Amino acid sequence: MILLGFLYIFVRPNKNDMRNLDFVALDLETATSDRNSICEIGITVVKDSGIVKSKSWLVRPEGNVYDRFNVYIHKITPDMTKDAPSFPAVWREVESYLASGVVVAHNSSFDMYALRDAFIANKMPFPAFKHFCSYRIAKYAVKGYRSYSLPNICEALNIPFGVHHRAEGDAIACAKVFIECIGRAGVDSLEDLQDKYGFKCGEFTVNSFRPQLARGGGRSTIKPKIAGDPAKIDMGSYFYNKVVCFTGSFQYGSRIKLLQRVADIGGIPVDSVTTAVNILVVGQQDYRKVGDTGMSSKQKKAIELGDKGLDIEIMSEADFLSNL
């Protein structure tokens, strides 16, 4: 996996008044493609639906080793974390803000697994909380946008946004997005939120971890370009059972490698953009081929289909990796 700061929101829901949410938005950045390589944690404390505090910690990952791509995304370097405390030391302080509540992450399919892997790698007991994905909830509550990455959804909702992929700023933004989406959903409780949009929240318990899952819905009948590994299927993945297409070149790996990643976790990788495609991942374009618009024919087709009302999402390579 890869870095990318994504948020967790710890909420103590009041079943009768969703205006009085108490939660902590928490964002992670990672140093390498290993999800347990957490290098920064940020929180934003919310009381009665208002932000009262925000804070971040640099974390020294194992060996203080970084991938170049991760540094390119978040600009955190080994020099910045060489003297920082380890994940277990930082987590003790972070956990004091969380209590046992509800967590909402922007891209929980990355962040919750990153936490899980960090707890396992450090032989730490799991905390106990439920978790929701604000990225997915934004797709439910705010229709009609081609991208639901944190900067894009903040722009759509007129929420001021600072520097992307630094933990404290992302945590603040995520908290505001979650509050706005809950208001737009028009529900009285987080239980009602699950019922309205047909999903089941994820959960950590002392002995187990469960990702957020969609309820019902059978497998797509679209034939994938590449066969996946049944042992790697992840029903909690954002890409599970979604038809995914790629355009351009990618820094993280070849297109065939990324197609295989989609297939392995239970997505449906395809070659061309059709009405069946749910997600188009856009990499770097060769301007000698795409011309002044900077858009490939696949991206133009996706935009055309979106303008016709089809639910097709366009995301960058960084957003794709953050959702894996």
C-alpha positions in Angstrom: 0.0 0.0 0.0 1.0 3.5 0.1 1.0 6.5 2.3 -1.6 9.1 2.1 -3.2 10.7 5.0 -6.6 9.5 5.8 -8.8 10.2 8.6 -10.5 8.5 11.3 -13.3 10.0 13.2 -14.1 8.8 16.6 -17.6 9.5 17.4 -19.8 9.0 20.4 -23.2 9.0 18.6 -26.2 10.5 20.3 -29.1 8.4 18.7 -31.5 11.3 19.1 -29.4 14.3 17.9 -26.8 14.1 15.3 -26.0 17.8 15.7 -24.1 16.9 18.9 -21.4 14.7 17.5 -18.3 14.2 19.6 -15.4 12.6 17.7 -11.8 12.8 16.8 -10.7 12.9 13.2 -7.4 11.1 12.7 -5.1 11.1 9.7 -2.1 8.8 8.9 0.8 9.2 6.5 3.1 6.3 5.7 6.8 6.0 4.7 6.8 3.1 2.3 4.4 0.7 0.5 4.2 -1.3 3.8 1.0 -0.1 5.5 2.5 -0.4 9.0 5.2 2.2 8.1 3.3 5.1 9.7 5.4 8.3 9.8 2.8 10.9 10.9 -0.5 10.9 12.8 -2.8 13.9 13.1 -6.0 14.4 15.1 -8.8 16.8 15.3 -11.0 16.8 18.4 -14.7 17.7 17.8 -17.1 18.4 20.6 -20.8 19.0 19.9 -20.0 19.2 16.2 -17.4 21.9 16.7 -13.6 21.6 16.4 -11.9 22.2 19.8 -8.3 21.0 19.2 -6.0 19.6 16.5 -2.5 18.1 16.9 0.0 16.0 15.0 2.9 13.7 15.8 5.9 12.7 13.6 6.6 8.9 14.0 9.8 7.1 13.3 9.0 4.1 11.0 10.9 0.8 11.3 14.5 1.5 10.2 13.5 5.1 9.3 13.3 3.9 5.7 11.2 5.8 3.1 10.0 5.1 -0.5 10.7 8.0 -2.9 7.1 8.0 -4.1 5.8 8.5 -0.5 8.2 11.4 0.1 7.1 12.9 -3.2 3.4 12.8 -1.9 3.7 14.0 1.6 7.2 15.7 1.7 8.1 13.9 5.0 11.7 12.8 5.0 13.9 10.5 7.0 15.7 13.5 8.5 12.4 14.8 9.9 11.6 11.5 11.7 15.1 10.2 12.7 14.6 11.4 16.3 10.8 10.9 16.5 9.2 8.4 18.8 8.1 5.0 17.6 4.5 4.1 16.7 3.8 2.4 20.1 5.0 5.5 22.0 2.9 7.9 19.9 -0.2 5.7 19.9 -0.3 5.8 23.7 -0.9 9.5 23.6 -3.2 9.4 20.5 -5.4 6.7 22.2 -6.0 9.0 25.2 -8.1 11.2 22.9 -10.1 8.3 21.4 -11.8 6.4 24.1 -14.0 3.6 22.8 -16.2 5.2 20.2 -16.6 5.4 16.4 -13.9 6.0 13.9 -14.5 7.5 10.5 -11.6 7.5 8.0 -11.4 9.2 4.7 -10.4 6.1 2.8 -10.8 3.6 5.6 -9.8 0.8 3.3 -6.3 2.2 3.7 -6.2 3.7 7.1 -7.9 1.1 9.1 -5.7 -1.6 7.6 -2.6 0.5 8.3 -3.6 0.7 11.9 -4.3 -3.0 12.0 -0.9 -3.8 10.5 0.9 -1.5 12.8 -0.7 -3.0 15.9 0.2 -6.5 14.7 3.8 -5.6 13.7 4.3 -4.0 17.1 2.6 -6.8 19.0 0.0 -4.4 20.4 -3.5 -5.2 21.5 -6.3 -3.9 19.2 -8.3 -0.9 20.6 -12.1 -1.1 20.5 -14.1 1.2 18.2 -16.4 1.2 15.2 -15.2 2.9 12.0 -16.8 4.5 9.1 -15.4 5.7 5.7 -16.0 9.4 5.1 -14.9 9.0 1.5 -17.7 6.5 0.8 -20.2 8.5 2.9 -19.4 11.6 0.8 -20.2 9.5 -2.3 -23.6 8.6 -0.8 -24.5 12.1 0.5 -23.0 14.4 -2.2 -23.9 13.2 -5.6 -22.6 14.3 -9.0 -18.9 14.7 -8.5 -16.2 12.9 -10.5 -13.7 12.7 -7.6 -14.2 12.4 -3.9 -10.6 12.8 -2.8 -10.2 15.1 0.2 -9.2 18.2 -1.7 -12.0 17.7 -4.3 -14.8 17.1 -1.9 -13.7 20.0 0.3 -13.8 22.2 -2.8 -17.3 20.9 -3.7 -18.5 21.6 -0.1 -16.8 25.0 0.1 -14.6 23.8 3.0 -11.2 25.6 3.3 -8.4 23.2 2.8 -4.7 23.5 3.5 -1.8 21.3 2.5 -2.8 17.8 1.4 -1.1 14.8 2.9 0.0 16.4 6.1 -1.8 14.7 8.9 -3.1 17.6 11.0 -4.5 19.5 8.0 -6.1 16.4 6.5 -7.6 15.6 9.9 -9.2 19.0 10.2 -10.6 18.7 6.6 -11.9 15.2 7.2 -13.8 16.3 10.3 -15.5 19.1 8.5 -16.4 16.8 5.6 -17.9 14.2 7.9 -20.0 16.7 9.8 -21.3 18.2 6.5 -22.2 14.8 5.0 -24.0 13.7 8.2 -26.1 16.9 8.0 -26.9 16.3 4.3 -27.8 12.6 5.0 -30.7 13.8 7.3 -30.4 10.9 9.7 -30.8 10.7 13.5 -28.1 8.2 14.3 -25.1 6.4 12.8 -27.2 3.3 12.8 -29.7 5.1 10.6 -26.9 6.2 8.4 -26.0 2.5 7.7 -29.6 1.6 7.1 -30.1 4.5 4.7 -27.1 3.8 2.5 -27.0 0.0 2.9 -23.6 -0.7 4.5 -22.2 -2.0 7.7 -19.5 -0.1 9.5 -16.2 -1.6 10.3 -15.0 -2.5 13.8 -12.0 -3.1 15.9 -12.4 -5.3 19.0 -9.8 -6.6 21.3 -9.7 -9.8 19.3 -10.8 -8.9 15.8 -10.8 -6.5 12.9 -13.6 -6.0 10.4 -13.6 -3.6 7.4 -16.6 -1.5 6.4 -18.7 -3.6 4.1 -21.5 -3.0 1.6 -24.7 -5.0 2.3 -26.0 -7.3 -0.4 -25.1 -6.9 -4.0 -23.8 -9.8 -6.1 -20.7 -10.0 -8.1 -20.5 -8.1 -11.4 -21.1 -10.1 -14.6 -18.4 -8.1 -16.4 -15.5 -10.3 -17.5 -12.2 -9.0 -16.0 -9.1 -8.4 -18.1 -7.0 -10.3 -15.6 -7.8 -13.1 -13.2 -7.3 -12.4 -9.6 -5.9 -14.5 -6.7 -8.9 -15.8 -4.7 -6.7 -15.9 -1.6 -6.3 -12.1 -1.7 -9.9 -11.0 -2.2 -10.9 -8.3 0.2 -14.6 -7.5 0.4 -13.7 -4.4 2.5 -11.7 -2.8 -0.3 -13.0 0.3 -2.0 -12.5 -1.5 -5.4 -14.2 -4.7 -4.5 -16.7 -5.6 -7.3 -16.1 -2.3 -9.1 -15.1 -2.1 -12.7 -11.8 -0.2 -13.0 -9.9 1.1 -16.0 -6.5 2.9 -16.2 -5.1 5.5 -18.6 -1.6 7.0 -18.8 1.7 5.8 -17.1 2.2 5.3 -13.4 5.0 6.0 -11.0 4.2 3.2 -8.6 4.3 0.4 -11.1 3.3 -0.7 -14.6 -0.3 -0.6 -15.7 -0.4 -4.4 -15.8 0.9 -4.5 -12.2 -1.9 -2.2 -11.0 -4.5 -4.1 -13.0 -3.4 -7.2 -11.2 -3.7 -5.5 -7.8 -7.3 -4.6 -8.6 -8.1 -8.2 -9.7 -6.5 -9.7 -6.6 -8.6 -7.7 -4.2 -11.8 -8.5 -6.0 -12.2 -5.6 -8.5 -12.8 -6.0 -12.2 -10.0 -4.5 -14.3 -10.9 -3.7 -17.9 -9.1 -2.1 -20.9 -11.7 0.5 -22.1 -14.1 3.0 -20.8 -17.7 1.9 -21.2 -21.0 2.5 -19.4 -20.0 -0.4 -17.1 -16.9 1.3 -15.7 -17.1 2.6 -12.1 -13.6 4.1 -11.8 -11.0 5.5 -14.2 -7.5 5.9 -12.7 -5.6 8.7 -14.5 -1.8 8.6 -14.5 0.8 10.8 -16.2 -0.2 11.6 -19.8 2.1 11.9 -22.8 1.3 15.3 -24.2 2.6 14.4 -27.6 -0.3 12.0 -27.8 -3.1 13.8 -25.8 -2.5 17.3 -27.2 -3.3 20.6 -25.4 -6.2 19.2 -23.4 -3.9 16.9 -21.5 -6.6 14.3 -21.5 -6.6 10.8 -23.1 -9.5 9.5 -25.1 -10.4 7.4 -22.1 -10.6 10.4 -19.8 -12.7 12.3 -22.3 -15.1 9.4 -22.6 -15.4 9.2 -18.8 -16.2 12.9 -18.6 -18.7 12.5 -21.3 -20.4 9.6 -19.5 -20.4 11.5 -16.3 -22.1 14.5 -18.0 -24.8 12.1 -19.1 -25.5 11.1 -15.5 -23.5 7.9 -15.1 -21.8 7.3 -11.8 -18.2 7.1 -13.0 -15.4 8.3 -10.7 -12.1 9.7 -11.9 -9.1 9.5 -9.6 -5.4 10.1 -9.6 -2.7 7.5 -9.0 -2.2 8.8 -5.5 -5.9 8.5 -4.7 -6.0 5.0 -6.2 -3.1 3.9 -4.0 -4.6 5.5 -1.0 -7.8 3.4 -1.5 -6.0 0.1 -2.0 
